[in-house]
Amino acid sequence: MRHKIAGHKLGRSKDERRALRRILIAQLFDQERIETTLAKADAVRGAAERLITLAKRGNKAGELHMVHARRLAAARLGNPDAVKKLFDDIAPRFENRAGGYTRVIKLGPRKGDAADMVLLELVEE
C-alpha cells in the first residue's frame, strides 16, 4: 500500500523524472494532445494545470507580473517555445475557465507490455 507516499517515481531517478516531466509537459503544450501511459499522465497532469493557471494569472496581472510568471514557467519547462505558446495561445483560451484544463481518455492496454495507455489532451472550449 502507498499510504502517505507523495509523488510518482515512474521507475526513474530524480533527474530522469524531472526531464521526463518537462518533456511531456512541453509536448502537451506544443501538440495539445499526447498519447502516454496512465502513470505518466497522472504525474504530469497536475503540473501542467498549475502552469496554465500561472500563465492566466500572469497575463491578467500586468506587464511586470507577466515577466515574472514567464520566468517561473521557463524555469519549470526549460523550453522557450513551449513558454511562448503557453502564454500567447493556451492561457487566453482558458481565461474564463476556473480549472480542469486537461482531459484523460483511456485507450486500453499497450500491446507490448500491457501498460494502460491514455490520451492526455487540453480541453477544447
N, C-alpha and C positions, 0 to 999 in steps of 0.2 A: 504494500500500500504506500502511496505517495503523500501521506499526510504531512502538512507543514513544510513541503519542499517547493520552493519558488523557482520558476523559470523552466525552460526546456533545454536539456543538454544536447539533444539531437546526435548523440554518439560522437561528438567532436570536442576538441579542446576549445579554450576560451577565445583565442584569436580566430580560429576557423569558424566558430559560431558567429562572432561579430562580423566577419567578412561575408558569411552566407546571408545573414540578415540584411546587411547593406545592399548586397547584390539583388536579393529578392525584392526588397522594397523599391530599389531603383528600377528594376524591370517592371514591377507593378505600376509605377507612375509613368514609365515610358510607354508600355504597351497597353495599360489599363486592364489587362486580363492575363493571368498566368496559370499554367497547369502545374501543380506541385503535389506533394504528399500532404496528408491531413496534419501531421505533426509539424511540418514546416509552416503550413498556413496558419496554424494556431500560434506558432512562435512569432510570426511576422505581423499578423493582423492588428494587434493592439498598438504596436509601434507605428505602423502605417497610419492608423486613425489618429494617433496623437500628433503626428507630423502634419496631417491635413488640418487639424484644429489649430496647431501653431501657425500655419500659413494663413488660415482665415483670420485669426486674431491679429497677426502681423499686418495684413493688408488693411484691416479695419482701423488699426490704432494710429496710423500716420507714418510719415516717412522715416523718422528716427527709430521707431519701434520696428518698422518693417525691415530695416537694415539689420537690426539685432536678431530678429526672427530668422532672416535668411542665413545669417552666420551660424545660428544654432542648428538650423536644418542642414547646412553644408557640413557641419562638424559631425552630424549623425549619419549623413548619407555618403559624403565623400565624392559625390558626382555632381558637378556644376550643371550639367544638362538636366538632370532629374530635379534639381532645386529650382531651376528656371521654369520648367514645366509645372511643377507643383504650385508655385506662387502665381504664375501667369495664366494657367489654364484650369488646373484642378480646383484650387481653393475658391475662385469666383463661382464655379459651378455649384458648389455646396454652400454658398453664402447663407441661404435661408434654411438649411437643414441642421438640426440640432445634434446629430450624431448618426452612427450607423452608416458609414460611407462605403463599407465593403460588404461583399456577399460571398459566401462559400457554398458552392454547389458540388455535391458528391457525385463522382463519376464511376465509382466502383474500384475493384482491385486492379493493381498493375499486373501484367502478365508474368513478368519475371520473378518477382518476389512476393506478390500478393499484398503489396503495400496499398493502403487506402488512398486513392488519388482524388483530388478535388480541383475545382476551378475557382480561383480567388480572383474576384473582379471588383472594380469600382461600380457602385450603383449608378445607373443612368437616371437622370431626372432633369 
